[in-house]
Amino acid sequence: MALGHQDHSAQDSAPAPTGDLLTSIRDLDKAADQADRDRFIAIAEWADRHTTGALLPDLYGTFGLPDDDAHTEAENAWVSRFGMPGADTMLELAGPGAPEISEFAVIELAAALGRSTDSGRMLLSDAVEARYRLPKIWQRLLDGQVQVWRIRRVTDLTRSLTAEAAAFVDAHLAHVVHTASFTTVKRLVAEAAARFDPETAEMEEVDTAATLHVTLDLTTAWSIGTANGVHLSGLLDRADAEELEHAIRTIADQLAAAGSTDSLDVRRAKALGYLSRGDLTLDLTTEASSVEEARQRRLETTKPTRQVVLHIHLSEAALRGNEGPGTPEVDPDTGKLGLHLARVENHHQTLTADAVRDWLAVPGTQITVKPVIDLHDQIAVDAYEIPDRISQRVRLKRPTCVFPHCTRTSARVDLDHIDEYVPPDQGGPPGQTATDRLAPLCRRHHRAKTHPSPVPSNEAGSTSIAWDYEQLTPTTWLWTSPHDIRYLVHPDGTTTL
């Protein structure tokens, strides 16, 4: 009888609305984040209790030394104990400025957490690095404002930095660490390493230039079936790589336009073959009966000169020619002589100004100088199609897709009309295609915004639901999800409201 009553209740009870389920999942995720924070903070406390300074008092009692005896005797006792085979040792788990931690403490913690010793050591290392070398970021963790996985992503990169460079990263990243992308973190760490250790940066640059190579594995294949493929690997100069990537992408796109049914990877591989035969582009505008005929005609024409188009930001001192290449400048952040650094917009890469000079010194190079664009200019047209002068300004203002948490570069994404475009002949207002009415969206998120989400089966009768967003400032967007969760997308990332 009771069982029948339970079955009847189960049939009458309706599942919670989908929106409430999503809210419940978010609450559980927040609780898990807080538990992760509490654990990480406790691990740092465990490290504090097993540093050199904390273990020395224990040695006094171990070796029967009163607290007021000479400190040198305690040190001798320390060396005596830790110099014995198999005894505990002190490990440098973090960068300069952080304390050493007892190896046996690492082993004990890892066992308690059900981890391998190596895994436990890495976790403890991240906690020590953040606690002692990134105090501003650590404070944000204590305040519950950043997730542990984001901090560990930073500490993994800062361990090799000097104390001054780590402090530089901490100061510049602390206020945005909760939203910063991994690319942003890597770029900042690389810049800090170059600023505070310019000698190492110069040595790495020279070593890299000396180890450029391309390797083709033409040895006998393991089987006849695989003999038609050859593995290629190498390390290229960045300018050469940019030019090669452009040529490969161009030919791969042209092969697709010519009717090729191969995958993109296969077309890119074939593009290298065309390049090896002297083709930089394929002539597909003529009435050639095949791509091969177009290639043969192309070989009869003159090869174009090398063309390098880069958007580069250089310091004023680096542009003054009378100082000559390699002339150092006083770094405003370090106060010491350092390197001229150049920021290349193509892939948001920072490198030295001397490397840029080397690229432009290649004989036959065609240098294209792009004029400085005033991003405050507002340009609008009535047509739905977006002209280059508008699309370029929109992409420069926002280098990535504006969907929440998306980090895809805006160089190869769609430009979306924030408000649905209405043709003028159907009553639409003028100037709908404008720099302040467009936003870069990758194809996946463009589709999600354009097409409504399916209505859950238990909410039949509900209207279709879709993503919606509005532009608050030229670089800030407010998104609302199908279940009314709001996200603020800004230059430093995404904040859930």
Secondary structure in CASP SS format (residue, H / E / C, confidence):
PFRMAT SS
TARGET T0000
AUTHOR 0000-0000-0000
METHOD secondary structure of the structure
MODEL  1
M C 1.00
A H 1.00
L H 1.00
G H 1.00
H H 1.00
Q H 1.00
D H 1.00
H H 1.00
S H 1.00
A H 1.00
Q H 1.00
D H 1.00
S C 1.00
A C 1.00
P C 1.00
A C 1.00
P C 1.00
T H 1.00
G H 1.00
D H 1.00
L H 1.00
L H 1.00
T H 1.00
S H 1.00
I H 1.00
R H 1.00
D H 1.00
L H 1.00
D H 1.00
K H 1.00
A H 1.00
A H 1.00
D H 1.00
Q H 1.00
A H 1.00
D H 1.00
R H 1.00
D H 1.00
R H 1.00
F H 1.00
I H 1.00
A H 1.00
I H 1.00
A H 1.00
E H 1.00
W H 1.00
A H 1.00
D H 1.00
R C 1.00
H C 1.00
T E 1.00
T H 1.00
G H 1.00
A H 1.00
L H 1.00
L H 1.00
P H 1.00
D H 1.00
L H 1.00
Y H 1.00
G H 1.00
T H 1.00
F C 1.00
G C 1.00
L C 1.00
P C 1.00
D C 1.00
D C 1.00
D C 1.00
A C 1.00
H H 1.00
T H 1.00
E H 1.00
A H 1.00
E H 1.00
N H 1.00
A H 1.00
W H 1.00
V H 1.00
S H 1.00
R H 1.00
F H 1.00
G C 1.00
M C 1.00
P C 1.00
G C 1.00
A C 1.00
D C 1.00
T C 1.00
M E 1.00
L E 1.00
E C 1.00
L C 1.00
A C 1.00
G C 1.00
P C 1.00
G C 1.00
A C 1.00
P C 1.00
E C 1.00
I E 1.00
S E 1.00
E H 1.00
F H 1.00
A H 1.00
V H 1.00
I H 1.00
E H 1.00
L H 1.00
A H 1.00
A H 1.00
A H 1.00
L C 1.00
G C 1.00
R C 1.00
S C 1.00
T H 1.00
D H 1.00
S H 1.00
G H 1.00
R H 1.00
M H 1.00
L H 1.00
L H 1.00
S H 1.00
D H 1.00
A H 1.00
V H 1.00
E H 1.00
A H 1.00
R H 1.00
Y H 1.00
R H 1.00
L C 1.00
P H 1.00
K H 1.00
I H 1.00
W H 1.00
Q H 1.00
R H 1.00
L H 1.00
L H 1.00
D C 1.00
G C 1.00
Q C 1.00
V C 1.00
Q C 1.00
V H 1.00
W H 1.00
R H 1.00
I H 1.00
R H 1.00
R H 1.00
V H 1.00
T H 1.00
D H 1.00
L H 1.00
T H 1.00
R C 1.00
S C 1.00
L C 1.00
T C 1.00
A H 1.00
E H 1.00
A H 1.00
A H 1.00
A H 1.00
F H 1.00
V H 1.00
D H 1.00
A H 1.00
H H 1.00
L H 1.00
A H 1.00
H H 1.00
V H 1.00
V C 1.00
H C 1.00
T C 1.00
A C 1.00
S C 1.00
F H 1.00
T H 1.00
T H 1.00
V H 1.00
K H 1.00
R H 1.00
L H 1.00
V H 1.00
A H 1.00
E H 1.00
A H 1.00
A H 1.00
A H 1.00
R H 1.00
F H 1.00
D C 1.00
P H 1.00
E H 1.00
T H 1.00
A H 1.00
E H 1.00
M H 1.00
E H 1.00
E H 1.00
V H 1.00
D H 1.00
T H 1.00
A H 1.00
A H 1.00
T C 1.00
L C 1.00
H E 1.00
V E 1.00
T E 1.00
L E 1.00
D C 1.00
L C 1.00
T C 1.00
T C 1.00
A C 1.00
W C 1.00
S C 1.00
I H 1.00
G H 1.00
T H 1.00
A C 1.00
N C 1.00
G C 1.00
V C 1.00
H C 1.00
L E 1.00
S E 1.00
G E 1.00
L E 1.00
L C 1.00
D C 1.00
R H 1.00
A H 1.00
D H 1.00
A H 1.00
E H 1.00
E H 1.00
L H 1.00
E H 1.00
H H 1.00
A H 1.00
I H 1.00
R H 1.00
T H 1.00
I H 1.00
A H 1.00
D H 1.00
Q H 1.00
L H 1.00
A H 1.00
A H 1.00
A C 1.00
G C 1.00
S C 1.00
T C 1.00
D C 1.00
S C 1.00
L H 1.00
D H 1.00
V H 1.00
R H 1.00
R H 1.00
A H 1.00
K H 1.00
A H 1.00
L H 1.00
G H 1.00
Y H 1.00
L H 1.00
S H 1.00
R C 1.00
G C 1.00
D C 1.00
L C 1.00
T C 1.00
L C 1.00
D C 1.00
L C 1.00
T C 1.00
T C 1.00
E C 1.00
A C 1.00
S C 1.00
S C 1.00
V H 1.00
E H 1.00
E H 1.00
A H 1.00
R H 1.00
Q H 1.00
R H 1.00
R H 1.00
L H 1.00
E C 1.00
T C 1.00
T C 1.00
K C 1.00
P C 1.00
T C 1.00
R C 1.00
Q E 1.00
V E 1.00
V C 1.00
L C 1.00
H C 1.00
I E 1.00
H E 1.00
L E 1.00
S C 1.00
E H 1.00
A H 1.00
A H 1.00
L H 1.00
R C 1.00
G H 1.00
N H 1.00
E H 1.00
G C 1.00
P C 1.00
G C 1.00
T C 1.00
P C 1.00
E E 1.00
V E 1.00
D C 1.00
P C 1.00
D C 1.00
T C 1.00
G C 1.00
K C 1.00
L E 1.00
G E 1.00
L C 1.00
H C 1.00
L E 1.00
A E 1.00
R E 1.00
V E 1.00
E C 1.00
N C 1.00
H C 1.00
H C 1.00
Q E 1.00
T E 1.00
L E 1.00
T E 1.00
A H 1.00
D H 1.00
A H 1.00
V H 1.00
R H 1.00
D H 1.00
W H 1.00
L H 1.00
A C 1.00
V C 1.00
P C 1.00
G C 1.00
T C 1.00
Q E 1.00
I E 1.00
T C 1.00
V C 1.00
K C 1.00
P C 1.00
V C 1.00
I C 1.00
D C 1.00
L C 1.00
H C 1.00
D C 1.00
Q C 1.00
I C 1.00
A E 1.00
V E 1.00
D C 1.00
A C 1.00
Y C 1.00
E C 1.00
I C 1.00
P C 1.00
D H 1.00
R H 1.00
I H 1.00
S H 1.00
Q H 1.00
R H 1.00
V H 1.00
R H 1.00
L H 1.00
K H 1.00
R C 1.00
P C 1.00
T E 1.00
C C 1.00
V C 1.00
F C 1.00
P C 1.00
H C 1.00
C C 1.00
T C 1.00
R C 1.00
T E 1.00
S H 1.00
A H 1.00
R H 1.00
V C 1.00
D E 1.00
L E 1.00
D E 1.00
H E 1.00
I C 1.00
D C 1.00
E C 1.00
Y C 1.00
V C 1.00
P C 1.00
P H 1.00
D H 1.00
Q H 1.00
G C 1.00
G C 1.00
P C 1.00
P C 1.00
G C 1.00
Q C 1.00
T E 1.00
A E 1.00
T C 1.00
D C 1.00
R C 1.00
L E 1.00
A E 1.00
P E 1.00
L E 1.00
C C 1.00
R H 1.00
R H 1.00
H H 1.00
H H 1.00
R H 1.00
A H 1.00
K H 1.00
T H 1.00
H C 1.00
P C 1.00
S E 1.00
P C 1.00
V C 1.00
P C 1.00
S H 1.00
N H 1.00
E H 1.00
A C 1.00
G C 1.00
S C 1.00
T C 1.00
S C 1.00
I E 1.00
A C 1.00
W C 1.00
D E 1.00
Y E 1.00
E E 1.00
Q E 1.00
L E 1.00
T E 1.00
P C 1.00
T C 1.00
T E 1.00
W E 1.00
L E 1.00
W E 1.00
T E 1.00
S C 1.00
P C 1.00
H C 1.00
D C 1.00
I C 1.00
R E 1.00
Y E 1.00
L E 1.00
V E 1.00
H E 1.00
P C 1.00
D C 1.00
G E 1.00
T E 1.00
T E 1.00
T E 1.00
L C 1.00
END
